[in-house]
Amino acid sequence: MAARAVIECNQPIPCNPCVDACPRGAIRIDGNINNCPELDVDCCNGCGHCIAHCPGLAIFVVDTSFAPNKALVKIPYEFWPLPRPGEIVAALDRAGRPVGEAEVIKVQEYQNKTMIVWLAVPPPLADAVRNIRLRR
């Protein structure tokens, strides 16, 4: 599967920065601004612009076609120190539990100071990995 955003916003709050951030118009909020955003997967190309704009850190990009036996997961990251490309980190699920290892591919800076960390993970973990823990 090609790169696509995954929106895990589960709180009905008035928020729409992801809608404005998407250059393809793939994210929308129907009706009330308190509704959770919806993704048009046919329109999304997985660019990741929405990741750093989500104040709830609830958007990720998953690309299962990244490399043979590796999926790419892009996560928002607001901790210090930053991971380094090539570093092996603990891959964590939504509850903060370790589910395996990930290799840091890239740390991408955005103007709003939320970093986007690109992680290579085994494909079965692509839909589970949502955070990392450094091993330093």
Beta strands, then each sheet from edge to edge (+ up, - down):
strand 1: 4-7
strand 2: 27-28
strand 3: 38-39
strand 4: 59-67
strand 5: 70-77
strand 6: 88-92
strand 7: 98-108
strand 8: 115-121
strand 9: 131-133
sheet 1: 1+ 4- 5+ 8- 7+ 6- 9+
sheet 2: 2+ 3-
end
